[in-house]
């Protein structure tokens, strides 16, 4: 678009007047010399040379010096230069805004406690945040080697090749710090690129292990007194001279003891399965 002070028609009129002026001047000169049409032709050639020269200057500016001031052109070429400059300014602003967004996104990801690693289709880590160095052991220069050579864990290699088989990600022991555990989650995007997110779950793993140990220990400790109670109740209940009212009570206690024994056995089995 052209600004409000210069319309496109005005630029065409300027070129048209220049063309008519050159043709008139050439024709007049030729008429005075006795070569009218030759003069007209020279006038047209002069106008064409001006247009070609303007096109050449525009090309050199766009090709070699687009950041410098544009050439001083006239007519339609001036309008073209004006619109090219407007597009350059718009593109520069868009690029600057995009760089601001990218910078803020990187700063935000860098502040995360979770490790974030961007892996390309050749399995090379392109970028990672500081947490990835702490949790995954990535170092400067690792962009040149495969992530599978950095994380040398068979279970991770299997997860990396077929992440769809792991619905809840991969829990894996840390290879950087002994006794630590990580939760890894992979997301495939683009042309087989991957986004790896890993976070420390040592505390959750320890709590889960404590829960399992607690269930196993409680279940095991319950079996011994329940076995003793069940034995005595069975002995008392087998006496022939036992009062019927007491026998009914002993039978009920024996049934509840058996139920508790089955429950303790189920808890032990669940602990083993987990």
Secondary structure, 3 states (H helix, E strand, C coil): CCCCCCCHHHHHHHHHHHHHHHHHHHHHHHHHHCCHHHHHHHHHHHHHHHHHHHHHHHHHHHHHCCCCCCCCCCCHHHHHHHHHHHHHHHHHHHHHHHHHHHHHHHHHHHCCCCEEEEECCCCEEEEECHHHHHHCCCCCCHHHCEHHHHCCCHHHHHHHHCHHHCCCCEEEECCCCCCCEEEEEEEEECCCEEEEEEEECHHHHHHHHHHHHHHHHHHHHHHHHHHHHHHHHHHHHCCCCCCHHHHHHHHHHHHHHHHHHHHHHHHHHHHHHC
